[in-house]
Amino acid sequence: MRPWANPVVVIPVALAVLLAAARVARLRPPLRLLLAPFAATVVALVLFLLWDDPRMPTGWLAVVVLVPVLVLLVRASILVFQALFRKRQGSPPPSLLDSVIAVVLYGMGAGFLAHRFLGVELTPFLATSAVVGAVVGLALQDTLGNLFAGIALHTEAPFRVGDWVRVGEQEGRVEQVSWRAMRLRTWYEDTLTIPNNHVARFPILNYSRPREPHSRLLVMGVNYHTPPNKVLSVLAGLLEQVPEVSRSPEPLLRIVGYHDFAIQYEVRYFVAGYEDYRRAEGEIHRLIWYHFRRHGIEIPFPVRNVYLHQMESTSEARDGVATRLTRSLRAIDLFRPLNEEELGAAAARFRHLHYAAGEPIIDEGSSGDSFFVIDRGEVEVSKTIGGASRRLARLMEGQFFGEMALLTGESRAARVVAATDVDLFTIDKAGFHDILVANPAIAVDISTILAERREALSQAQEDPTARSDTAVTRGELKEKILDRIRRYFGL
């Protein structure tokens, strides 16, 4: 025991220091990593002060005391490095970097202790280690290349775990980056392992950085017969029906060029995350077919003989569509007052539309002047009652809706949505105007039919678009409807 080291003083002081360190580690969880080497350092220091045995070599005694000090310093350095890395990168450093730094510091510290206190000469060791390192380096060239490439990737941090990246021709979500390789989860839920030195040789495209949402680009061609404003309007409308497409920022639409067979359009839309773009793109492609078909927009064929063959098939199909429309109109009492010539004129003004299942056809409370006849498929009619949407009816082939909007301009009283893929015949005010102007007496017959139908359906409470009006008689209701038709069409 050293003359100035009194156990009565040293041991209580050491216990107090250990208790204080334990208290600090409890309040600061990251410092718990230092508690064990700190306690070992205090114990070794106490033994060094109290144990004065001349048989114990001084150098070895110093090494025994300084080893826990070395462990404490290395762990403290790691904590400082983690704090600086987290402040710069916004996330904790990979474990690979911690391990590499710890090995380097332990090696330097052990060499210093061996040389300073044990008298070990390091020069021969370094010369020998250089030769051995060269041999090992040649034998483990690929392995060491992966190690240092992994260190470079962790240092630069071009991606993080969870990011979607493309490395060369490979694409996937980063699951892990170890000292040897990077592991990706592909679109097909397969695991792809890429060596780090392979990753370092290729450009890395990070789809998740620097920020969300992610931008995607869709290019398509449309024939020269369709006005560009119409195409842009239809594309903007269908994008609103895709839930994955972000509204902020809004999609960007523009014409990019005139080509041999088509005008080229570019659609740039945004999704919340890169993994959502496939669902969004699939839905956009699905809706393009329906919306373009409904609005008479064609994506042209570059081969002429295929285009002419399509025109011939379309002509044959049109005859069948016209026959079905005429048959449907004859079965609707609303068109009963029309003679064959007038019925044919009305049929010629109908358009054939296609809606995908789930698409809204008309919204409750919206304005409109279109009348619809179901050619094929089914639609669902619903209405907001008591603040909640209530399903009222399911209409099928041959049934119709929207007659009051066509004849009086009345706002839509219910919401109609395509229950399946549905084909509709539709005519608007402009298409029906010439028929009424040529024969105004038709309006009288139509008003009578509408009054009878409105009264019957109101009493049955089965008409999803009916408005109860019990204060007027049938004759008054007829005159009221007739007056609205005349004013709406300017008769």
DAMOFEN-V354823 format. One record per pair of residues at least 24 apart in sequence whose C-alpha atoms are under 10 Angstrom apart, sorted by the first residue. I is the first residue (numbers start at 1). J is the second residue. If there is no record, write none. Layout:
i=(I,I)
j=(J,J)
//
This chain:
i=(1,1,1,1,1,1,1,2,2,2,2,2,3,3,3,4,4,5,5,5,5,5,6,6,7,7,7,10,10,10,10,10,11,11,11,11,11,13,14,14,14,14,14,15,15,15,17,18,18,30,31,31,31,33,33,33,33,33,34,34,34,34,34,34,34,35,36,36,36,37,37,37,37,37,37,37,37,37,38,38,38,38,38,39,39,39,40,40,40,40,40,40,41,41,41,41,41,41,41,41,42,42,43,44,44,45,57,58,58,59,59,59,59,59,59,60,60,60,60,61,62,62,62,62,63,63,63,63,63,63,66,66,66,67,67,67,67,70,70,70,70,70,70,71,71,71,71,73,73,73,74,74,74,74,74,74,74,75,75,77,77,77,78,78,85,89,89,89,91,93,93,93,94,94,94,94,94,94,94,94,94,95,95,95,95,96,96,96,96,96,96,96,96,97,97,97,97,97,97,97,99,100,100,100,142,142,142,142,143,143,143,143,143,143,144,144,144,145,145,145,145,145,145,145,146,146,146,146,146,146,146,146,146,146,146,147,147,147,147,147,147,147,148,148,148,148,148,149,149,149,149,149,149,149,149,149,149,150,150,150,150,150,150,150,150,150,150,150,151,151,151,151,152,152,152,153,153,153,153,153,153,153,154,154,158,158,158,158,159,159,159,159,159,159,159,160,160,160,162,163,163,163,163,163,163,163,164,164,164,164,164,164,164,164,165,165,165,165,165,165,165,166,166,166,166,166,166,166,167,167,167,167,167,167,167,167,167,167,168,168,168,168,168,168,168,169,170,171,171,171,171,172,172,173,173,173,173,173,187,187,206,207,207,207,208,208,208,211,211,212,212,212,212,212,213,213,213,213,213,213,213,213,213,213,214,214,214,214,214,214,214,214,214,214,215,215,215,215,215,215,215,215,215,215,215,215,216,216,216,216,216,216,216,216,216,216,216,216,217,217,217,217,217,217,217,217,217,218,218,218,218,218,218,218,218,218,219,219,219,219,219,219,219,219,219,220,220,220,220,220,220,220,220,220,221,221,221,221,221,221,221,221,221,221,221,221,221,221,221,222,222,222,222,222,222,222,222,222,222,222,222,222,223,223,223,223,223,223,223,223,223,223,223,223,224,224,224,224,224,224,224,224,224,224,224,225,225,225,225,225,226,226,226,226,226,227,228,228,228,228,229,230,230,231,231,231,231,231,231,232,232,232,234,234,234,234,234,234,235,235,235,235,235,235,235,236,237,238,238,238,238,238,238,238,238,238,238,239,239,239,239,239,239,239,240,241,241,241,241,241,241,242,242,242,242,242,242,242,243,243,243,243,244,244,244,244,244,244,244,244,244,244,244,244,244,245,245,245,245,245,245,245,245,245,245,245,246,246,246,246,247,247,248,260,261,261,261,261,261,262,262,262,262,262,263,263,286,287,287,287,289,289,289,290,290,290,290,290,290,291,291,291,291,292,292,293,293,293,293,294,294,294,294,294,294,294,295,295,295,295,296,296,296,318,321,321,321,322,322,322,322,322,323,324,324,324,324,325,325,325,325,325,325,325,325,325,327,328,328,328,328,328,328,328,328,329,329,329,329,331,331,332,332,332,332,333,333,333,333,334,334,334,334,334,334,334,334,335,335,335,335,336,336,336,336,337,337,337,337,337,337,337,338,338,338,338,338,342,342,342,342,342,343,345,345,345,345,346,346,346,346,346,346,347,347,347,347,347,348,348,349,349,349,349,349,349,349,350,350,350,350,350,350,350,351,351,351,351,351,351,352,352,352,352,352,353,353,353,353,353,354,354,354,354,354,354,355,355,355,355,355,355,355,355,355,356,356,356,356,356,356,356,357,357,357,357,357,357,358,358,358,358,358,358,358,359,359,359,359,359,359,359,360,360,360,360,360,361,361,361,361,362,362,362,362,362,362,362,362,363,363,363,363,363,363,363,364,364,364,364,364,364,364,365,365,365,365,365,365,366,366,366,366,366,366,367,367,367,367,367,367,368,368,368,368,368,368,368,368,368,368,369,369,369,369,369,369,369,369,369,369,369,369,369,369,369,370,370,370,370,370,370,370,370,370,370,370,370,370,370,370,370,371,371,371,371,371,371,371,371,371,371,371,371,371,371,371,372,372,372,372,372,372,372,372,372,372,372,372,372,373,373,373,373,373,373,373,373,373,373,373,373,374,374,374,374,374,374,374,374,374,375,375,375,375,375,375,376,376,376,376,376,376,377,377,377,377,377,377,377,378,378,378,378,378,378,378,378,379,379,379,379,379,379,379,380,380,380,380,380,380,381,381,381,381,381,381,381,381,382,382,382,382,382,382,382,383,383,383,383,383,383,384,384,384,389,389,390,390,391,391,391,392,392,392,392,393,393,393,394,394,395,396,397,397,397,398,398,400,400,400,401,401,401,402,402,402,402,403,403,403,403,404,404,404,404,404,405,406,406,406,406,406,406,407,407,407,407,407,407,407,407,407,407,407,407,407,408,408,408,408,408,408,408,408,408,409,409,409,409,410,410,411,412,413,413,413,413,414,414,414,415,415,416,429,429,430,432,433,433,433,433,434,436,436,436,436,436,437,437,437,437,439,440,440,440,443,443,443,443,443,443,443,444,444,444,444,444,444,444,445,445,446,446,446,446,447,447,447,447,447,447,447,447,447,447,448,448,448,448,448,448,448,449,450,450,450,450,451,451,451,451,451,451,451,451,452,452,454)
j=(47,48,49,50,51,52,53,48,49,50,51,52,49,50,52,49,50,46,48,49,50,51,49,50,46,49,50,45,46,47,49,50,42,43,46,47,50,46,39,42,43,45,46,39,42,43,42,42,43,79,75,76,79,72,75,76,78,79,71,72,73,74,75,76,79,72,68,71,72,67,68,69,70,71,72,73,74,75,68,69,71,72,73,68,69,72,65,67,68,69,71,72,65,66,67,68,69,70,71,72,68,69,68,68,69,69,118,117,118,113,114,116,117,118,119,113,114,117,118,117,113,116,117,118,110,113,114,116,117,118,109,110,113,106,109,110,113,105,106,108,109,110,113,102,105,106,109,105,106,109,101,102,103,104,105,106,109,102,105,101,102,105,102,105,155,155,156,157,160,154,155,157,151,154,155,157,160,176,177,178,179,154,177,178,179,147,150,151,154,177,178,179,180,150,151,152,154,155,178,179,179,147,151,179,180,195,196,197,179,180,181,195,196,197,179,180,197,179,180,195,196,197,198,200,178,179,180,181,182,195,196,197,198,199,200,178,179,180,181,195,196,197,179,180,196,197,200,179,180,181,195,196,197,198,199,200,201,177,178,179,180,181,182,195,196,197,199,200,178,179,180,196,196,197,200,177,179,182,196,197,199,200,178,179,204,205,206,209,204,205,206,207,208,209,210,206,208,209,208,206,207,208,209,273,274,275,205,206,207,208,209,273,274,275,204,205,206,207,208,209,274,199,202,203,204,205,206,207,194,198,199,200,201,202,203,204,205,206,198,199,201,202,203,204,205,202,194,204,205,206,207,207,275,206,207,208,274,275,275,278,274,273,274,275,273,274,275,272,273,270,271,272,273,274,245,246,248,249,269,270,271,272,273,274,246,269,270,271,272,273,274,275,276,277,245,246,249,251,268,269,270,271,272,273,274,277,245,251,267,268,269,270,271,274,277,278,280,281,251,252,253,266,267,268,269,270,281,253,265,266,267,268,269,281,284,285,253,254,255,256,264,265,266,267,268,255,256,262,263,264,265,266,267,299,255,256,257,258,259,261,262,263,264,265,266,298,299,300,301,258,259,261,262,263,264,265,292,297,298,299,300,301,258,259,260,261,262,263,264,297,298,299,300,301,258,259,260,261,262,263,264,297,298,299,300,262,263,296,297,298,263,295,296,297,298,297,254,255,263,265,254,295,297,255,265,291,292,295,297,265,266,267,288,291,292,294,295,297,265,267,284,287,288,291,292,267,291,283,284,285,286,287,288,290,291,292,359,267,269,280,283,284,287,288,284,283,284,287,358,359,360,279,280,281,282,283,284,287,271,279,280,283,269,270,271,272,273,276,277,278,279,280,281,283,284,269,270,271,272,276,277,279,280,281,283,284,270,271,272,273,271,272,272,302,299,300,301,302,303,298,299,300,301,302,299,300,356,355,356,359,354,355,356,353,354,355,356,359,421,353,354,355,356,353,354,352,353,354,355,351,352,353,354,355,423,424,351,352,353,354,351,352,353,352,352,375,425,347,348,350,352,425,347,375,376,398,425,350,351,352,373,374,375,398,424,425,398,373,374,375,397,398,399,400,425,373,398,399,400,398,399,373,398,399,400,446,449,450,453,403,445,446,447,448,449,450,453,442,445,446,449,442,445,446,449,441,442,443,444,445,446,449,435,439,442,445,446,434,435,436,438,439,435,431,432,434,435,427,431,432,433,434,435,425,426,427,431,432,427,431,425,426,427,428,430,431,432,424,425,426,427,428,431,432,424,425,426,427,428,431,423,424,425,426,427,422,423,424,425,426,418,421,422,423,424,425,379,417,418,419,420,421,422,423,424,417,418,419,420,421,422,423,417,418,419,420,421,422,416,417,418,419,420,421,422,416,417,418,419,420,421,422,415,416,417,418,419,415,416,417,418,402,412,413,414,415,416,417,418,411,412,413,414,415,416,417,411,412,413,414,415,416,465,410,411,412,413,414,415,410,411,412,413,414,415,405,409,410,411,412,413,402,404,405,406,409,410,411,412,428,429,402,403,404,405,406,407,408,409,410,411,412,427,428,429,430,401,402,403,404,405,406,407,409,425,426,427,428,429,430,431,432,400,401,402,403,404,405,406,407,424,425,426,427,428,429,432,398,399,400,401,402,403,406,423,424,425,426,427,428,397,398,399,400,401,402,403,423,424,425,426,427,398,399,400,401,422,423,424,425,426,399,400,422,423,424,425,420,421,422,423,424,425,418,419,420,421,422,423,424,417,418,419,420,421,422,423,424,416,417,418,419,420,421,422,415,416,417,418,419,420,414,415,416,417,418,419,464,465,413,414,415,416,417,464,465,413,414,415,416,464,465,413,414,415,414,415,414,415,415,416,464,462,463,464,465,462,463,464,418,419,419,422,422,423,424,424,425,424,425,426,426,464,465,426,427,428,465,427,428,450,465,450,465,466,481,485,429,430,431,432,433,485,488,432,433,443,446,447,450,481,482,484,485,486,488,489,481,482,483,484,485,486,487,488,489,484,485,488,489,484,488,465,465,464,465,466,467,464,465,466,464,465,464,488,489,489,489,488,489,490,491,489,485,486,489,490,491,486,489,490,491,491,486,489,491,481,482,483,485,486,489,491,478,479,481,482,483,485,486,478,482,478,481,482,485,475,477,478,479,480,481,482,483,484,485,474,475,477,478,479,481,482,478,477,478,481,482,475,476,477,478,479,480,481,482,477,478,478)
//
